[in-house]
Each structure stands twice: as structure tokens, then as C-alpha cells.
Amino acid sequence: MESEGYDLIGDVHGCGATLAALLERLGYQQHGGVYRHPYRCAIFLGDLIDRGPRVRLAVTIAKRMVDAGEAFIVLGNHEINALTYSRREAGDTHRWLRAHTPRHNRVIKETLEQYRQHPGEWLETLDWFMRLPLFLEFDEFRVVHACWDQVLIDTLRQSYPDGRIDEDFLQRSVHPGTEAFAILDRLTRGTQLPLPSDVEVRSGDGFIRRSFRTHFWARHPRTYGDVIFQPDNLPGELEWRELSEAERQQLSYYGPEQPPLFIGHYWCEGIPALPTSNIACLDYSAVKQGRLVAYRWCGESRLDADHFTWVSVPKEERIRPQPWEIELD
């Protein structure tokens, strides 16, 4: 479609009813089972699935829009997790690409339960995920789920010019030390730095973590506090701990001279704000009764916080849907 602007939408995580409400607030209306806007186009930043009670509805809305040319989408780490969780290693019928550990089982539990009575639909969804790109680059802005690393994207483009990976890449991506692992990990999970060996953090989603998420727009970071980007604080005085040269080398950097970039992934909280004039994070913890956030891009090279639009996720979103709710007109 010919678009006069784009509405970029952050991590939905199964809040399908809230996604419908956000689209309607943005001026999209359902026609023939597809949400459409007369002169704008949506872009989903990945992580449609897991945790929330209306995963199938979220996927159905997004997939129909993408298939109809009313939206674009990039893969999030949760879509990648679903693909690797559902596939075995080539030549080994006993090893899953993503191990079925209690932690991994817990992450995908809601999604699998909601598709349990719809196995064919789940297989179609996984097939759709395999056809989605890891990044989008338009003339005036860029989209990736977690981190735009130009070197890794250029490397990916050598074999996958449009950012769409294949089965061979997915198989290689689960092995640390491979190029495929580095690309997939950085683009969909960003960078993380390990905590000291005697430190761990219980995050807001109940997991014990021994690393912390970092951002990629500090030009000359000196301390952990200069790069941390997550809602959970570092314990003690760790915020002031000096970064080693090895730690600095692990970080990506996206400078202010680069085109506007839209990301999700990082579980922000509070009122949506811009970390820099050319980067917008749109993940505001929707599934934790936060906000499902969109940015209405209208051609600007310097982003404007007034262009954020959001819907607060009500407690009722946690109630399991009735069967009819998946059916769109």
C-alpha cells in the first residue's frame, strides 16, 4: 500500500484484546477480518507471543495485517525461541534446538496451551515466523527487535539480503561461537553483561538473572550505570562499577547521526520517553499491566515524544478469552 506514515507497535506478548484497542485508537478499522488504515501502515516490533492470555488473537491480528499488506513485522526473541523450542537438531532426533528445561517450558507455557486444541494453526504460525525478517530498513528509518549492530547486519546481508533466515541458519544459531549465534543473539536479545560471580538478581518476571541488559547509544561509557537498560536495578554499588575494556568491546554503538531506529524488548516502565533523539523503545511491559505503546512516525528525522500513543493494559486482559474472541469479522 502507499503509506503516508507508519505506526510502530511494541511487544504485544499475548495481549491481543489490548492490541485491537490500540489499533482502533490509532484509527485502524476492521474490514474483511483485517485491521486497515486509509493512509497509514503498521509495523510490529516482534514478541507477539508468550505470557499473555490472547496469544492466538495477537498473532491472528498481526498475521492478517502483514499478509494483506497493511503491516510489516520483525522477529523478536520469543518468536525465535518458539522456532528453536519446536525443532530438533539436524541428525539428532533426541536433542531440541532449545532445551525443554523448566525455565524454557515456563516461558512458552501460555502459548502452547492456547494452541493445544489448534495444532495445525500452531504449525502454520511457526511456518509464518520462519518467513519473517530480523530487521527492516526503510529510506528514512530502521526497525529491529533489540539492537541494530551494523557490522552484524552487513554480515547477515551477505547471505540473507532481506534479513529472512532459513532452516540452516536457525540450526547454526543455537551454538555459541558461531556467526549465526552472534547475529541472532545481538539483533533479537541485544547485549548483556555478566554480573560478578557472587551476584544475582531476581527480575520482575520471577527469573533469577546473573547478567543485566545494556543499551547501545552511550559513546564513551565508563560504568555499569552508563549502559544498564532494564527495569531491575543493580544491587549494591554495582551501578558505579567501572567497565573493563573487554566489557566495552562487547557493546554495540548507534550514534546520533544515524537514521531513526525503533526497538522493543527492554521492559521499560512508566510514561513512554525517548532515550535519544533518534531511538525509540516501544516495549512498555504490556503483559505486566503496563502499556502497549505505538509511535506514530510521520517522516521526522528527530523523534518526538508527543508521537507516542498507548493503551494501558487492564487487569481484565489476564482473563482467559472466550472461544468467539479469536474470530474477527
N, C-alpha and C positions, 0 to 999 in steps of 0.2 A: 504494500500500500504506500501511497505518497503521504509522508508524515510531516506535520508542522512542528512536531516536538515529541519528546519521549518521557514516559513516566516509569522511572526505575524503582523497583519494588524489592524490599529486603527480605530476609529469611522468613518464610511462612511457617515452617515446622508444623504442618498439620492443622493450622488454624484456618481451615477452609471457609468457614462462615464469615470470619473477620476479613478474609481476602475478598469475598464477594462484597462486603460492606465498603471496603476501601476502594475497590474498583468503581462502585456506584458513586461514592463521594467524589471520585476523580472524573465522573461524567461518562463512564462506560455503561452501556446498557446491553442486556441480553437480546440477541436476535438469532434465532435458529440454534439455540444452545451455546452460543459463543458470545462472550463479552466483547463489545466493539465500541470504538470511539470514532466520531465523524472525521477527526483530523489529527489524532494522536495515536501513538503506538506504545505498548508496554514492554518493559524489559525486566525479566525476573533474574535475581542475582544468585539463584541456587538455594539448596536446602529447603525444598518444598516438603520433604518427608520427615518422619520420626517425631516422637514425643507428643504431638498433639492428637486430638480425638477425631479430626476430619481430614486425615491424610488423603484418602481417595478423592474427596471433594476438591482439595487443593490441587492435586495432580490433574484431575479432570478439567478444572477451570483453566489451568496453565497450558496443558497439552492441547486442548481445543483451540485456544487462542493462538498458540505457536503454529499449529497445523493449518489454521486458517489465514496465517499471515498477519495476524493482529498483534503479535508479540514475538519477542526473542527471549532466549534464556541461556544462561551459562550453567555448567555443572558446579554443584557445591560438594564439599567433602562428604555429606551424608548420602548423596546420590552415588558417589564413588564407593562409599562404604557398602551400600546395598549391592552394587555390582560385584564387589570382591567377596562379600559375605555369601553370595548366591552361586559362586563359581568355584570349582576345584582347580588345583594346579594342574597344568598340562602334563599328562603322563603319570599322574598320581591321583587315583580315584579316592584316596583317603584324606587328603590334605586340602582344606578350604583355603582360598586366597586370603580371606580374612578369618582368622581362627574364631571358632564359636565359643569364646570364653564367656564367663558370667558378665563381664563388663560389656562386651560387644553384643551379647544377647539382650542385655537391658536397653541399650541404645536403640535397637531396631525393633524391640518387642511390640510397640504400639502399631507400627507399620505392618508387620507380619500378621498381627491379629486382625487388623481391619481388612486385609486382603485374603484372609484364610478361606472365606467362602467364595472367593473370586480368583482362583489360581490362574486362570487364563488371562485375566486382566493384569495380574501382577507380572506375568511373563511379558505381556505387551508393554508394560511400564518399564521393565528392565531393558527391553529392546529399544525403547524410545530413549532412555538415558544414554545408551551406547551411541546414539546418533547426535548427541548434543555437544557443543564446543566447550572448551575450557576457558576461552576468552572471546571477547568481541572488540574489534577496533573499528570505529567509525572515523569519518574525516575529522571530527572535532572533539571526540571523547572516547574513553575506553571503559571496558567493563571486565572485571574478573571477580571471582568469589572472595579471595582473601588477600592476594599480594601480586602486584604487577612487577615482575622481575624481567627486565628487557633481555638480558643475556639468555635466560632460560626460555623465554618465549621465542626468541630468534632461533634457538636450537630446536625447539619443537616444530617451528615452521618449516625447517629443512625437510622433514619427512611428513609433516601433517600441516600443510599450509593454512587450512581453515580452522585449525585447533581441535578438530574432531579425531579422537584417538581410535584405535582398533583393538581387537582381542589380544594381539601380540603385545602391544604396548601395555595393556592392563595387566597381563601376566608378568611382565618385567617390572612393573611399577611397585610390586609388593616387596621387592628385595632391596633393602638399604644398600647404598653404594652404587646403584645403577643410575644412569642418566634419567630413565623413566621415573624412578622413585623421586629423584630430586625435583623434577619438573612438577609432578602431580602433587607432591607434598608442599612445595612452595606456593603454587598457584591456588590450591584449594584449602590449605591449612595455614599458610603464612609461615613466619619464623617463630620459633620458641627457643628460649634459653633455659638450660637446666638449672634448677636450684641447687644450692650446696647439698652435699650428700646427706646431711643430718636434718634437712628442712623439707617439709611437705605442707601442702595447702589443701584444705577441704573446700572445694569450689561450691558455688551456689547451686549447681545441679547435683551435688551429693558425691561427686567423684573425688578421690584423693589424687592430687596432681603434684608431680615433682619437677615441673617446669612451668614457665609463665610465657604468655603470648606477648609478642613485641610488634611494634609498628615499624614503618619503613619510610618515614619522612623526616627523621632527625639527621641533619647534615653531619654534625660532629658530636654524636652522643658520648657522654662521659660516664654516666652512671646507669644502673638498672632503671632508676626512676625516669630517665630521659627517654626510654623506649617501651616501658610496660604499656600494654593496651588491652586491658581486661577489667571486668568489674571487681574482681577479687584483689584486695590489697596484698602487698608483700608483707610478711611478718617481720617484726623487729625493725632493725635499721637497714634492711636489705635494699630499700629504695636508694640509699646513698652509697651502696657498694660500687666500686669502680669497675667498669667493663674492662676485661682484658683485651689485648689486641686480637687474640683468637676469637673472642666473642664478637668483637666489632666486625671481623671478617665474615662472620656468618650472616650478618644483616644485609637486607636489600636497602636500596635508597631510591626514592622517587622525588625528584626535585620540583620546585615551584614553577619552573619554566615548561614543564611537561603538560600535555592536554589534561582536561578534567578527567578524573578517574572515579568510578563508583565501585564500592566493595560492600560486602556483607560480613558475616562470620564472627564478629568480635563481641557479641552480647553487650552492646552499650546499654546504658540506662539513662533515665531522665528525659528532659526535653531535647529533641534532636538538635545537634550543633555540628559545625564543620571543624575538623581538626586542622585543616589548612584551606587556603583559598581555592585549591584545585583538587581536593579529595573529599568525598562524602562517604561515610559509612552508614549503611541503611539497616543494619541489624540492631534492633532495639528490644530484644528479648521478648518477642511477641508471645511465645509459648509459656513464659513465666508471668503472664498477666502484665506484660509491658505494652509496647506499642508496635503495631505493624505500620511501617514507615515507607513512604514513597518520596522521591524527589522529582519535581516537575521541571525537566530541563527544556529550555526554550532557546538554545543557541548561545548562551553566555559562556565566555572563556574563564571568567571568575565566578565561582559558585556563590549562591546567595541563600542564606539560611531561611529566608522568607519563602523559599520554594519547597520547603518540606511540607508534606501533608501526611497525616497519620490518623489511625483509628486505635483507640485504647482497647485492649482485648478484655472482654468481660469475663467474669467467673463462669458464666453460662457456657462459654466456649469449651469448658472442660467436660461438659455433659456429653455423653455418647450420642451421636446423631440417630435420628430415626431413618429407616431404610429409604424413605422417599427423598431425603435431603440430597442424595447423590444425583438425583435426576434433575437435569436442567431442562428448561423449556425447549 
